[in-house]
Amino acid sequence: MIAVDDIDWFGARAFTDAAALNRREIDLAGDVRTMPKAAEVLTEALGRPIAFGQTPIEQVRQYSKDMAVRPPHRSQPHLSWLSGARLST
């Protein structure tokens, strides 16, 4: 999960400082909530069940080989991008 304020800041900067950011990639990552916790919070907030499910790595590879090999974020070495994730109602 990424804070909206962070997305806003980087999005605005892409316009105000375009020359410096041209052809650069900036990874945004949030580490406050796990996906199961996000599903729990959304379930409570929306008053209806929200389920968390992991996507099998084979499915992730079919969609994007890059996503299937991306390492975990440095602040959460115990997590892996290899399992994929989705929230569904």
Secondary structure, DSSP 4 states (H G I P E B T S, - for coil): ---HHHHHHHHHHHHHTHHHHTT--------S--HHHHHHHHHHHHTS--EEEPPPHHHHHHH-HHHHHPPPPTT-TT--GGG--EEE-
